Amino acid sequence: MPKSPKPHAAAKAAARNTDSGSAAAPPIDAGDLPSRKMAEVQALARAMPHNVSKPLEHGFDNAINPQRGATVDSPSRLATGSTLSEENGTEKTGSTALEGLNATIEPLDRVRVDSGGQVLTTNQGVPIADNQNSLKFGLRGPALLEDFILREKLTHFDHERIPERIVHARGSGAHGFFECYEPLAQYTKAAPFKEAGKITPVFVRFSTVAGERGSKDTARDVRGFAVKFYTDEGNWDLVGNNMPVFFIQDAMKFPDLVHAVKPEPHHAMPQAASAHDTFWDFISLMPESTHMMMWAMSDRGIPRSYATMQGFGVHSYRLVNEAGESVFVKFHWEPKYGTHSLVWDEAVKISGADPDFHRRDLWERIESGAFPEWELGLQIFTEEQAENFSFDILDATKIIPEELVPVQKVGRMVLNRNPDNFFAETEQVAFCTAHVVPGIDFSNDPLLAGRIHSYVDTQISRLGGPNFHEIPINAPIAPVHNNQRDGMHRQAIHRGRVSYEPNSLGGGCPFQAGSAQGFVTVAAGLQAKEEQAKVRGKPEKFADHYTQATLFYESQTPVEQAHIAAAFRFELSKLTVPAIRERMVSSLRNASEDLARKVADGLGMDTMPAPMPRALAKPARAEVSKSPTLSLMARPGDGSPRGRKVAILVAPGVIGASIVAVQEALLAQGAVARLVAPHIGPVTSDEGDMLDADASLENEPGFLFDALVLPDGEAAVAALAKDGHTMEFIKDQYRHCKTILVLGASRALIDKAGVSAALPDGQPDPGLMFADGGADQALEAFVNAVGGPRHTARETDPPRV
């Protein structure tokens, strides 16, 4: 009879099977890797005889303080590996995965490509000998189907575009950092706020809401202001706007709002504009939108640049500290260079001359070193404070006036690097309000709740599946370890066979972090009013639709109030249905009789419609009736001209010394001073020197600049006076209330343009500076004024010039 196999032989044989095993663990043969692996896997599984964490899943105390998951140490990495062959590396496979590392979250250097000095290849790395001709059967014969190079090239080209965002399709982005001023441990354990001077990388995307990807930058619209913090505890997306309130109170109405503001479906017009019937039809039937419309119709709807607009988180969020204590918070971004906007006539003209105006400005500021910068401010308040406000802090159509809760500056954000590739970074970046880190939590805002769901759903559709987080721009810098697997475009190659929890075959890993390290949702207070059945409705304070609209309007300067009235007048004049205009004016009467009257007059209404019935007949008395901080004029910034663009007109015969002095003074302060001539190229000065004009009156119209310098020199002035563009240049600068420096002989240009040196009230115009003896006398004042606000005292409606 044959002899029984030796024990170590049996172990070796069993270890080489993948579909069954012996009733008991065979003896170990330490010299044989398969049997050693089998033994170590057995030991690892045996070390976890039951789920010791199971009892800790029950009860209120455990619910608010989850414990770290149970783990056991593996005897070696052999037990948790996918394959015994992982040591057999090649140039492609590399070596064994580094312990505890997910390499897909390494810096973007791992995916950057520089093709300098390299041959052209296919996507499979095959060198291409001829990139000029398709493969044909003879020189004049038909193209052949076997031309895989042509097919790959055309197929990829045919699929280069991905669906654009439904809203916020038109955007621009940049990299930078956030620096914390002081630790905020008393309020939050969130990673960016843990210590003074802590640096957190960020990527920021600015956008318009209504327009499509190819629309213009300067439309009157809300601007998106989305910040992705790459923290060492995961990605936090603070996804907000340049206005602190929104049109609606509940996510149920979001599709209706977007459908209404988008181009009308029967003829797909107008693009990137809200001045049409369907939008105002919807808005006039939604009185809770009134406050938001004040902001949208104000100058904030047409910002000068992304660098000079505020940002807001819009919703109330929660900050949570290590003890699990929470407070409410509202987020504010305050621009270093102040809040500055365009005027409507200027915005319309810019959209024709340069629809990429804001995108270009952001790119050029960063390239020139005039880095955009904001301070992050927090409005922090308790639940007790929130309950005593006359408005509901869960209502996204309301602000918390700074007089009630001051804004605390806690850090600064600087954008100092442009993307290497617009598509790979700006277009593929995916923001989501659901992306929070420990120390940041949600309130019960019903609009926020819908955004938490909607954003993830949208990215799955846009970016091809659930693995959009593995696209390099979206990947965190914090370790990523979970049991999610597969899906379209998966990049991570996970070692081992465990993809579930709890487990013993991976030693319990990856394990839940527990409340000491992990994200824990703040437990809601068990108050009687919160124990009601689930309902579809809104709290009573949500029905106050006008108090804060009135607050906003009354807090504006007279110039800003005039702009709001003009904006309503323009938008509503574009409607074809008079009843919608009347309905909107009837709503405005509840916010401001003064504003409603101005709008009605501008629309040719003989009689004012009756005020719209209020949803809440007797709203609570407002704590604040006027808040100066709501005015753009309250936020002039540091007055620096950095990043501002100044046009210096030149022509043959210009006094060159004065031009050089002005340009050097502006450049020294970080402003971009461009020489603009009737045509680009060399311009001979009166002294015989050559000045190089890099812009022309035709290709860079006056409304693209923040200020204007008119030159000295009789010959130059005469040449400029013959060019009709010059008068348009001066008139636009004057009409848009820009600062103008007039050197010597250029008084003649001012006179020819019909520009008065006096304001409408007869006082001297401080924004019109004359330097008859050269630039020295007025140069300092001019440079200081470039970074300041417009000279709105010269503004009239209609304009004088």
VEXROKE-582001 format. One record per residue (C-alpha): residue in three letters; x, y, z. Coordinates in steps of 0.05 Angstrom, whole numbers, padded with zeros to 5 digits, always signed. Example, Ala and Ser with C-alpha at 12.3 -4.5 7.8 and 13.67 -1.06 7.14 Angstrom:
BEGIN
ALA+00246-00090+00156 SER+00273-00021+00143 
//
This chain:
BEGIN
MET+00000+00000+00000 PRO+00024+00071-00013 LYS+00051+00109+00046 SER+00013+00170+00074 PRO+00043+00236+00051 LYS+00087+00272+00101 PRO+00054+00328+00140 HIS+00095+00383+00108 ALA+00078+00356+00039 ALA+00004+00359+00055 ALA+00012+00430+00079 LYS+00048+00449+00015 ALA-00007+00418-00027 ALA-00063+00451+00012 ALA-00030+00519+00008 ARG-00030+00515-00068 ASN-00106+00507-00073 THR-00154+00566-00078 ASP-00221+00530-00075 SER-00220+00485-00014 GLY-00179+00468+00047 SER-00169+00417+00102 ALA-00214+00412+00163 ALA-00158+00437+00208 ALA-00098+00480+00196 PRO-00041+00439+00169 PRO+00027+00443+00200 ILE+00071+00501+00179 ASP+00129+00493+00133 ALA+00165+00559+00145 GLY+00210+00548+00086 ASP+00152+00545+00037 LEU+00120+00612+00023 PRO+00050+00587+00003 SER+00043+00545+00066 ARG+00072+00600+00109 LYS+00022+00649+00080 MET-00035+00601+00093 ALA-00012+00593+00165 GLU-00006+00667+00177 VAL-00075+00680+00147 GLN-00103+00627+00194 ALA-00069+00660+00254 LEU-00094+00729+00233 ALA-00166+00705+00227 ARG-00162+00666+00292 ALA-00138+00727+00330 MET-00207+00759+00318 PRO-00255+00705+00343 HIS-00314+00753+00344 ASN-00331+00826+00330 VAL-00312+00859+00395 SER-00339+00925+00370 LYS-00410+00900+00361 PRO-00435+00918+00430 LEU-00409+00988+00420 GLU-00457+01000+00362 HIS-00517+01010+00408 GLY-00541+01063+00456 PHE-00540+01139+00453 ASP-00472+01148+00486 ASN-00439+01103+00435 ALA-00477+01137+00379 ILE-00446+01204+00394 ASN-00378+01176+00413 PRO-00360+01118+00365 GLN-00299+01078+00384 ARG-00240+01061+00341 GLY-00248+00995+00302 ALA-00216+00932+00329 THR-00153+00909+00294 VAL-00100+00856+00303 ASP-00029+00858+00278 SER-00012+00812+00221 PRO+00048+00765+00232 SER+00078+00795+00169 ARG+00057+00830+00105 LEU+00054+00761+00073 ALA-00015+00748+00102 THR-00049+00810+00075 GLY-00019+00811+00005 SER-00057+00797-00059 THR-00005+00750-00088 LEU+00060+00716-00072 SER+00087+00740-00138 GLU+00086+00814-00118 GLU+00162+00813-00109 ASN+00171+00800-00183 GLY+00174+00872-00207 THR+00182+00903-00275 GLU+00188+00974-00301 LYS+00112+00976-00303 THR+00092+00939-00240 GLY+00146+00969-00197 SER+00157+00939-00128 THR+00112+00917-00072 ALA+00063+00970-00048 LEU+00093+01012+00006 GLU+00062+00996+00073 GLY+00001+01038+00089 LEU+00008+01080+00026 ASN-00044+01099-00027 ALA+00000+01127-00081 THR-00058+01158-00120 ILE-00058+01217-00073 GLU+00014+01237-00085 PRO+00027+01310-00108 LEU+00007+01328-00179 ASP+00079+01320-00201 ARG+00064+01247-00212 VAL+00017+01263-00270 ARG+00050+01324-00301 VAL+00077+01314-00371 ASP+00132+01352-00407 SER+00143+01330-00478 GLY+00203+01373-00492 GLY+00254+01335-00534 GLN+00209+01274-00540 VAL+00182+01238-00602 LEU+00108+01236-00617 THR+00074+01171-00596 THR+00006+01139-00594 ASN-00031+01132-00528 GLN+00001+01063-00523 GLY+00071+01094-00528 VAL+00085+01072-00600 PRO+00128+01124-00637 ILE+00092+01156-00696 ALA+00134+01161-00759 ASP+00085+01204-00799 ASN+00034+01250-00767 GLN+00016+01285-00832 ASN-00018+01231-00874 SER-00069+01176-00864 LEU-00053+01106-00889 LYS-00079+01097-00961 PHE-00078+01044-01014 GLY-00031+01080-01060 LEU-00018+01154-01062 ARG-00086+01170-01091 GLY-00123+01109-01064 PRO-00175+01102-01008 ALA-00157+01108-00934 LEU-00150+01041-00900 LEU-00188+01017-00839 GLU-00125+00987-00810 ASP-00096+01057-00796 PHE-00098+01051-00721 ILE-00060+01116-00711 LEU-00113+01155-00749 ARG-00169+01119-00713 GLU-00140+01131-00645 LYS-00127+01204-00659 LEU-00197+01218-00687 THR-00233+01175-00634 HIS-00199+01212-00578 PHE-00213+01279-00611 ASP-00287+01260-00619 HIS-00292+01247-00544 GLU-00250+01304-00517 ARG-00308+01342-00487 ILE-00346+01322-00425 PRO-00415+01348-00406 GLU-00411+01418-00378 ARG-00437+01435-00310 ILE-00512+01449-00309 VAL-00497+01512-00269 HIS-00430+01546-00258 ALA-00408+01520-00326 ARG-00365+01582-00341 GLY-00307+01584-00293 SER-00234+01596-00279 GLY-00188+01568-00225 ALA-00122+01575-00190 HIS-00078+01541-00138 GLY-00056+01573-00073 PHE-00055+01565+00002 PHE-00093+01582+00065 GLU-00054+01607+00126 CYS-00086+01605+00195 TYR-00074+01665+00240 GLU-00087+01633+00308 PRO-00112+01565+00332 LEU-00188+01559+00339 ALA-00188+01499+00385 GLN-00243+01529+00428 TYR-00290+01525+00369 THR-00266+01471+00321 LYS-00218+01414+00312 ALA-00218+01424+00236 ALA-00148+01414+00208 PRO-00137+01482+00176 PHE-00149+01518+00242 LYS-00106+01477+00289 GLU-00046+01522+00297 ALA-00020+01591+00280 GLY+00016+01594+00214 LYS-00010+01527+00190 ILE-00010+01524+00114 THR-00064+01485+00076 PRO-00061+01478+00000 VAL-00123+01501-00037 PHE-00153+01502-00106 VAL-00205+01556-00121 ARG-00255+01559-00177 PHE-00294+01622-00194 SER-00354+01619-00240 THR-00417+01650-00266 VAL-00482+01612-00252 ALA-00528+01619-00311 GLY-00484+01620-00373 GLU-00457+01561-00412 ARG-00384+01543-00416 GLY-00372+01588-00475 SER-00410+01648-00449 LYS-00382+01715-00427 ASP-00350+01733-00360 THR-00383+01801-00348 ALA-00457+01782-00348 ARG-00499+01806-00290 ASP-00501+01742-00250 VAL-00483+01709-00185 ARG-00410+01687-00182 GLY-00390+01620-00154 PHE-00333+01621-00103 ALA-00312+01549-00089 VAL-00251+01532-00047 LYS-00222+01461-00041 PHE-00178+01455+00021 TYR-00130+01397+00015 THR-00124+01385+00090 ASP-00083+01331+00124 GLU-00150+01302+00148 GLY-00183+01300+00080 ASN-00213+01349+00030 TRP-00259+01404+00053 ASP-00299+01440+00000 LEU-00326+01508+00020 VAL-00374+01517-00039 GLY-00404+01587-00039 ASN-00420+01649-00079 ASN-00401+01722-00081 MET-00467+01738-00048 PRO-00486+01714+00022 VAL-00558+01696+00007 PHE-00595+01656-00046 PHE-00659+01658-00087 ILE-00696+01601-00054 GLN-00703+01569+00015 ASP-00711+01495-00002 ALA-00674+01450-00051 MET-00741+01427-00078 LYS-00743+01493-00117 PHE-00673+01490-00145 PRO-00690+01457-00212 ASP-00746+01507-00222 LEU-00700+01565-00209 VAL-00647+01540-00258 HIS-00698+01523-00311 ALA-00726+01593-00305 VAL-00660+01630-00310 LYS-00630+01588-00366 PRO-00642+01608-00438 GLU-00715+01600-00455 PRO-00724+01530-00485 HIS-00762+01549-00548 HIS-00707+01592-00578 ALA-00648+01583-00530 MET-00642+01658-00514 PRO-00616+01698-00479 GLN-00549+01668-00462 ALA-00519+01683-00393 ALA-00572+01734-00375 SER-00631+01738-00328 ALA-00666+01794-00366 HIS-00722+01752-00396 ASP-00793+01731-00383 THR-00785+01662-00352 PHE-00736+01683-00299 TRP-00776+01743-00276 ASP-00842+01704-00281 PHE-00813+01655-00231 ILE-00781+01707-00187 SER-00843+01751-00183 LEU-00881+01691-00157 MET-00828+01675-00106 PRO-00826+01734-00057 GLU-00772+01700-00016 SER-00725+01718-00074 THR-00732+01793-00062 HIS-00671+01798-00017 MET-00627+01760-00066 MET-00652+01803-00123 MET-00628+01865-00086 TRP-00558+01835-00085 ALA-00562+01810-00157 MET-00586+01877-00183 SER-00534+01914-00143 ASP-00464+01927-00168 ARG-00443+01860-00138 GLY-00476+01826-00197 ILE-00421+01853-00243 PRO-00355+01850-00204 ARG-00292+01884-00231 SER-00253+01820-00223 TYR-00252+01756-00184 ALA-00197+01786-00141 THR-00242+01843-00119 MET-00305+01807-00098 GLN-00326+01777-00032 GLY-00342+01704-00022 PHE-00393+01672+00025 GLY-00410+01602+00047 VAL-00484+01624+00043 HIS-00510+01572+00092 SER-00503+01566+00167 TYR-00454+01510+00184 ARG-00429+01483+00250 LEU-00360+01484+00281 VAL-00345+01426+00328 ASN-00288+01422+00378 GLU-00253+01362+00409 ALA-00304+01359+00465 GLY-00360+01351+00415 GLU-00387+01420+00430 SER-00414+01458+00371 VAL-00430+01529+00351 PHE-00460+01557+00287 VAL-00416+01592+00236 LYS-00422+01632+00172 PHE-00361+01638+00126 HIS-00338+01703+00093 TRP-00281+01716+00045 GLU-00257+01789+00046 PRO-00213+01811-00013 LYS-00148+01846+00004 TYR-00157+01893-00055 GLY-00227+01913-00035 THR-00295+01902-00067 HIS-00299+01935-00134 SER-00350+01927-00191 LEU-00363+01947-00262 VAL-00418+01994-00284 TRP-00469+01966-00332 ASP-00449+02004-00394 GLU-00377+01984-00382 ALA-00396+01910-00371 VAL-00435+01908-00436 LYS-00378+01937-00476 ILE-00326+01892-00444 SER-00367+01831-00461 GLY-00360+01847-00534 ALA-00287+01867-00532 ASP-00263+01813-00485 PRO-00313+01759-00462 ASP-00255+01728-00422 PHE-00245+01791-00382 HIS-00247+01759-00313 ARG-00210+01696-00334 ARG-00155+01739-00365 ASP-00151+01784-00304 LEU-00142+01725-00256 TRP-00089+01693-00300 GLU-00051+01757-00310 ARG-00051+01778-00237 ILE-00020+01712-00217 GLU+00030+01712-00274 SER+00052+01782-00256 GLY+00059+01768-00182 ALA-00001+01810-00160 PHE-00030+01749-00124 PRO-00104+01753-00107 GLU-00113+01749-00032 TRP-00172+01743+00016 GLU-00181+01740+00091 LEU-00228+01686+00118 GLY-00277+01714+00167 LEU-00324+01675+00213 GLN-00389+01696+00243 ILE-00394+01649+00303 PHE-00458+01645+00345 THR-00493+01597+00391 GLU-00560+01560+00385 GLU-00587+01606+00440 GLN-00568+01667+00400 ALA-00599+01637+00337 GLU-00665+01625+00371 ASN-00670+01698+00392 PHE-00658+01728+00323 SER-00719+01757+00287 PHE-00701+01713+00227 ASP-00686+01639+00220 ILE-00613+01622+00211 LEU-00633+01561+00170 ASP-00662+01606+00117 ALA-00613+01616+00060 THR-00648+01681+00039 LYS-00625+01715+00103 ILE-00559+01744+00127 ILE-00537+01755+00199 PRO-00519+01829+00201 GLU-00449+01841+00226 GLU-00478+01887+00279 LEU-00509+01825+00311 VAL-00450+01778+00301 PRO-00383+01810+00283 VAL-00338+01776+00231 GLN-00274+01748+00262 LYS-00214+01745+00214 VAL-00181+01677+00224 GLY-00134+01669+00165 ARG-00115+01689+00095 MET-00118+01655+00027 VAL-00069+01671-00029 LEU-00074+01646-00101 ASN-00004+01642-00128 ARG-00003+01589-00182 ASN-00041+01583-00247 PRO-00062+01513-00271 ASP-00017+01477-00320 ASN-00077+01452-00359 PHE-00146+01483-00358 PHE-00184+01419-00373 ALA-00146+01372-00327 GLU-00151+01419-00268 THR-00204+01474-00274 GLU-00254+01435-00315 GLN-00247+01368-00279 VAL-00245+01395-00208 ALA-00306+01370-00170 PHE-00333+01409-00111 CYS-00386+01384-00063 THR-00416+01412+00000 ALA-00416+01342+00027 HIS-00340+01344+00030 VAL-00326+01365+00101 VAL-00273+01345+00152 PRO-00277+01332+00227 GLY-00293+01398+00261 ILE-00340+01422+00206 ASP-00413+01400+00205 PHE-00479+01418+00174 SER-00540+01456+00199 ASN-00611+01435+00182 ASP-00615+01486+00125 PRO-00662+01451+00075 LEU-00626+01482+00015 LEU-00559+01457+00041 ALA-00588+01387+00050 GLY-00606+01384-00024 ARG-00537+01409-00044 ILE-00504+01354-00003 HIS-00538+01303-00047 SER-00540+01338-00114 TYR-00466+01355-00122 VAL-00442+01283-00117 ASP-00496+01260-00164 THR-00476+01313-00215 GLN-00402+01295-00213 ILE-00417+01221-00225 SER-00453+01241-00289 ARG-00402+01293-00312 LEU-00338+01256-00298 GLY-00357+01187-00319 GLY-00371+01148-00255 PRO-00361+01144-00180 ASN-00285+01148-00183 PHE-00280+01223-00198 HIS-00243+01230-00132 GLU-00184+01195-00164 ILE-00175+01248-00218 PRO-00111+01282-00195 ILE-00140+01352-00182 ASN-00193+01320-00137 ALA-00148+01272-00100 PRO-00134+01292-00027 ILE-00066+01296+00004 ALA-00092+01257+00064 PRO-00088+01181+00061 VAL-00147+01146+00026 HIS-00163+01076+00051 ASN-00232+01045+00045 ASN-00269+00986+00016 GLN-00297+01020-00046 ARG-00276+00982-00108 ASP-00283+00981-00183 GLY-00327+01028-00224 MET-00309+01065-00288 HIS-00239+01093-00293 ARG-00214+01062-00228 GLN-00139+01078-00219 ALA-00123+01051-00150 ILE-00096+00980-00149 HIS-00111+00952-00080 ARG-00066+00901-00049 GLY-00099+00841-00015 ARG-00167+00809-00019 VAL-00206+00846+00034 SER-00258+00897+00012 TYR-00307+00896+00069 GLU-00312+00913+00143 PRO-00310+00881+00194 ASN-00259+00831+00171 SER-00205+00787+00201 LEU-00167+00769+00137 GLY-00139+00840+00134 GLY-00129+00844+00209 GLY-00191+00887+00214 CYS-00161+00939+00167 PRO-00178+00990+00145 PHE-00213+01003+00211 GLN-00261+01056+00233 ALA-00225+01115+00264 GLY-00273+01128+00322 SER-00293+01196+00348 ALA-00222+01212+00372 GLN-00200+01219+00299 GLY-00259+01210+00254 PHE-00317+01252+00231 VAL-00377+01250+00278 THR-00442+01285+00262 VAL-00464+01332+00318 ALA-00521+01301+00356 ALA-00584+01344+00349 GLY-00614+01369+00414 LEU-00673+01326+00436 GLN-00721+01383+00444 ALA-00795+01372+00442 LYS-00804+01413+00379 GLU-00754+01368+00344 GLU-00791+01304+00361 GLN-00848+01318+00313 ALA-00864+01272+00255 LYS-00827+01287+00191 VAL-00863+01342+00152 ARG-00858+01383+00089 GLY-00860+01455+00110 LYS-00820+01515+00134 PRO-00813+01551+00201 GLU-00854+01614+00208 LYS-00794+01660+00206 PHE-00778+01635+00136 ALA-00841+01673+00114 ASP-00808+01741+00126 HIS-00787+01755+00054 TYR-00774+01830+00056 THR-00742+01854+00121 GLN-00672+01839+00099 ALA-00684+01863+00028 THR-00702+01929+00060 LEU-00640+01926+00104 PHE-00596+01915+00043 TYR-00626+01972+00003 GLU-00626+02021+00060 SER-00553+02004+00075 GLN-00529+02024+00006 THR-00501+02092-00012 PRO-00545+02136-00058 VAL-00502+02117-00118 GLU-00510+02043-00104 GLN-00585+02052-00094 ALA-00588+02086-00162 HIS-00551+02027-00193 ILE-00600+01978-00162 ALA-00659+02017-00190 ALA-00626+02021-00258 ALA-00611+01946-00258 PHE-00684+01929-00243 ARG-00705+01979-00296 PHE-00660+01948-00349 GLU-00677+01875-00333 LEU-00752+01886-00328 SER-00753+01929-00391 LYS-00729+01868-00430 LEU-00792+01829-00412 THR-00848+01820-00462 VAL-00903+01808-00411 PRO-00923+01872-00374 ALA-00960+01834-00320 ILE-00895+01804-00296 ARG-00864+01874-00290 GLU-00924+01897-00250 ARG-00920+01836-00205 MET-00846+01850-00192 VAL-00858+01923-00175 SER-00914+01903-00129 SER-00865+01858-00092 LEU-00812+01913-00089 ARG-00862+01958-00054 ASN-00856+01913+00007 ALA-00781+01923+00008 SER-00775+01997-00010 GLU-00827+02047-00035 ASP-00770+02091-00059 LEU-00740+02035-00101 ALA-00808+02012-00128 ARG-00825+02083-00149 LYS-00759+02092-00186 VAL-00768+02026-00222 ALA-00840+02040-00240 ASP-00821+02108-00267 GLY-00766+02078-00308 LEU-00814+02027-00337 GLY-00866+02080-00356 MET-00918+02056-00307 ASP-00973+02108-00299 THR-00997+02079-00233 MET-00963+02036-00181 PRO-00992+01966-00171 ALA-01016+01950-00101 PRO-00964+01919-00055 MET-00960+01844-00060 PRO-00994+01809-00001 ARG-00942+01787+00050 ALA-00934+01715+00070 LEU-00922+01738+00141 ALA-00967+01797+00156 LYS-00929+01818+00219 PRO-00856+01799+00216 ALA-00813+01805+00278 ARG-00781+01872+00292 ALA-00712+01874+00259 GLU-00653+01883+00305 VAL-00615+01924+00253 SER-00646+01976+00205 LYS-00582+01997+00170 SER-00516+01960+00163 PRO-00460+02001+00130 THR-00418+01938+00119 LEU-00468+01916+00066 SER-00445+01972+00021 LEU-00388+01960-00028 MET-00361+02028-00007 ALA-00348+02001+00063 ARG-00296+01953+00036 PRO-00245+01994-00004 GLY-00189+01945+00012 ASP-00118+01969+00024 GLY-00122+02019-00032 SER-00065+01986-00069 PRO-00065+01992-00145 ARG-00033+01922-00152 GLY-00063+01884-00210 ARG-00102+01945-00236 LYS-00094+01961-00310 VAL-00077+02032-00332 ALA-00078+02057-00404 ILE-00025+02108-00423 LEU-00043+02137-00491 VAL+00017+02153-00536 ALA+00028+02176-00608 PRO+00087+02202-00648 GLY+00112+02267-00617 VAL+00093+02249-00545 ILE+00135+02278-00489 GLY+00170+02212-00472 ALA+00201+02231-00405 SER+00133+02243-00373 ILE+00105+02178-00401 VAL+00165+02138-00374 ALA+00158+02171-00305 VAL+00084+02152-00301 GLN+00095+02081-00325 GLU+00152+02069-00276 ALA+00112+02097-00217 LEU+00053+02052-00233 LEU+00096+01990-00243 ALA+00132+02003-00178 GLN+00064+01997-00143 GLY+00045+01933-00178 ALA-00003+01963-00229 VAL-00001+01941-00302 ALA+00013+02004-00343 ARG+00005+01993-00418 LEU+00024+02040-00474 VAL-00036+02046-00521 ALA-00025+02079-00589 PRO-00065+02084-00654 HIS-00028+02021-00674 ILE+00019+01973-00638 GLY+00094+01979-00646 PRO+00148+02033-00639 VAL+00127+02105-00626 THR+00178+02161-00633 SER+00177+02211-00576 ASP+00189+02285-00581 GLU+00258+02273-00553 GLY+00274+02222-00608 ASP+00268+02161-00564 MET+00229+02099-00582 LEU+00170+02078-00540 ASP+00139+02009-00553 ALA+00063+02008-00554 ASP+00038+01938-00537 ALA-00036+01955-00547 SER-00076+01995-00596 LEU-00138+02039-00589 GLU-00174+01988-00631 ASN-00154+01923-00597 GLU-00156+01947-00524 PRO-00216+01995-00516 GLY-00218+02042-00457 PHE-00269+02004-00417 LEU-00219+01948-00407 PHE-00175+01993-00363 ASP-00183+02018-00292 ALA-00152+02087-00305 LEU-00126+02130-00361 VAL-00065+02175-00373 LEU-00069+02225-00430 PRO-00001+02248-00457 ASP+00034+02314-00466 GLY+00061+02335-00533 GLU+00026+02377-00586 ALA+00040+02329-00643 ALA+00017+02269-00604 VAL-00047+02302-00581 ALA-00062+02324-00653 ALA-00052+02252-00678 LEU-00096+02223-00624 ALA-00150+02276-00636 LYS-00156+02252-00708 ASP-00172+02180-00686 GLY-00245+02170-00668 HIS-00225+02114-00620 THR-00191+02165-00575 MET-00256+02202-00560 GLU-00291+02136-00546 PHE-00233+02116-00500 ILE-00239+02181-00460 LYS-00314+02181-00458 ASP-00318+02110-00432 GLN-00266+02124-00378 TYR-00303+02186-00357 ARG-00372+02155-00360 HIS-00349+02096-00319 CYS-00321+02143-00265 LYS-00249+02123-00274 THR-00189+02165-00253 ILE-00159+02205-00311 LEU-00091+02240-00310 VAL-00085+02295-00362 LEU-00014+02315-00379 GLY-00001+02383-00411 ALA-00029+02390-00481 SER-00081+02335-00471 ARG-00129+02386-00443 ALA-00150+02393-00516 LEU-00171+02320-00518 ILE-00213+02329-00455 ASP-00247+02390-00486 LYS-00260+02354-00552 ALA-00291+02295-00516 GLY-00340+02342-00482 VAL-00314+02323-00413 SER-00325+02375-00358 ALA-00273+02388-00305 ALA-00330+02402-00256 LEU-00379+02355-00224 PRO-00454+02364-00235 ASP-00457+02405-00172 GLY-00403+02452-00197 GLN-00347+02427-00153 PRO-00280+02405-00183 ASP-00278+02333-00205 PRO-00226+02298-00160 GLY-00219+02241-00210 LEU-00198+02287-00266 MET-00126+02307-00251 PHE-00089+02359-00292 ALA-00013+02365-00294 ASP+00002+02424-00338 GLY+00075+02427-00321 GLY+00088+02353-00327 ALA+00069+02291-00288 ASP+00104+02306-00222 GLN+00051+02350-00191 ALA-00007+02301-00198 LEU+00028+02234-00206 GLU+00027+02212-00133 ALA-00046+02230-00125 PHE-00062+02192-00190 VAL-00025+02129-00169 ASN-00060+02130-00101 ALA-00128+02139-00134 VAL-00120+02080-00183 GLY-00131+02029-00128 GLY-00189+02066-00097 PRO-00264+02068-00112 ARG-00296+02101-00173 HIS-00309+02175-00174 THR-00384+02165-00171 ALA-00399+02238-00157 ARG-00393+02251-00232 GLU-00445+02199-00249 THR-00512+02220-00276 ASP-00571+02180-00304 PRO-00573+02188-00363 PRO-00498+02203-00370 ARG-00476+02274-00389 VAL-00423+02248-00437 
//
